[in-house]
Amino acid sequence: MSKSKNTAASPPPHPVADAVLVERAVAGDQRAYELLVIKYQRRIERLIANMVRDTNLVQDIAQETFLRAWRALHQFRGEAQFYTWLYRIAVNTAKRALLEKKRDPVIIEASMQNTDDDETLHRANELTTEATPESELAAREIVAAVNAAMEALPQDLRQAVTLREIEGLSYEEIAEAMDCPIGTVRSRIFRAREAISARVKPLLSHQGGKRW
C-alpha cells in the first residue's frame, strides 16, 4: 500500500526558549550557549556602547561579558529573564573595564524614544521629524542638550535611564539588572528625566508658539 501524499507539512520549529538553552548549556552543550550569544550579542554591544567613550572597547567588553556569563551560568536561577541577568554582568564588566583604564562612562548620542512618562522628552523627539532648516537646527540643539545632560548625570542615573529609554527594559527588569529595589529605579529615572528636562525646557520655551 502506497503512503498518502497529502500529509500536511510540519510547521516550522519555534525558537528554543532561553531557559531551555541555559539548561542545555549548563549540561555541557556549548552550541546551546553559542545560540544565546548570537541572540543577545548585538543588544549587549549596544548597551556597552552607551556606557563607554572608546568604541574600540565595546567588542572586548562584550566578549568578556559572555565569558563571565558562561563561567557563572550554573548560578542562573531563572528567577529573572536570562537577558536581564546578562545585562547585569555586562554593566559590571563595563564598569570594571572603565575603572581599570581610568575612563569615565558617558552616553553617546541616542534618541530618547519610548518616553511616554515625560512630555518634554516627547517634544524633543518630535522636533527631529520635520525637515525644515529651522526645525533641523532646533533638533540639533535639542540633541546636544540631551547628550550634555546625559553626560553630566551620575553613573547610576545614566545607567537607569539608558536601560529604560534606549534599551526599553521594564522597571522590574532594570531593578534586576542594577540589583536594586524598584523604588530606587523609579527614583533614578525620575531624577535623570528632571535633569534632562532642565536642560531641554529653555530651548523649547524659545520655540513657543511656533509650529514644527
Secondary structure by P-SEA (a helix, b strand, c coil): cccccccccccccccccaaaaaaaaaaccaaaaaaaaaacaaaaaaaaaaccccccaaaaaaaaaaaaaaaacccccccccaaaaaaaaaaaaaaaaaaaacbbbbbcccccccccccaaaaaaaaaaccccaaaaaaaaaaaaaaaaaaaaccaaaaaaaaacccccccaaaaaaaacccaaaaaaaaaaaaaaaaaacaaaaaaaccccc
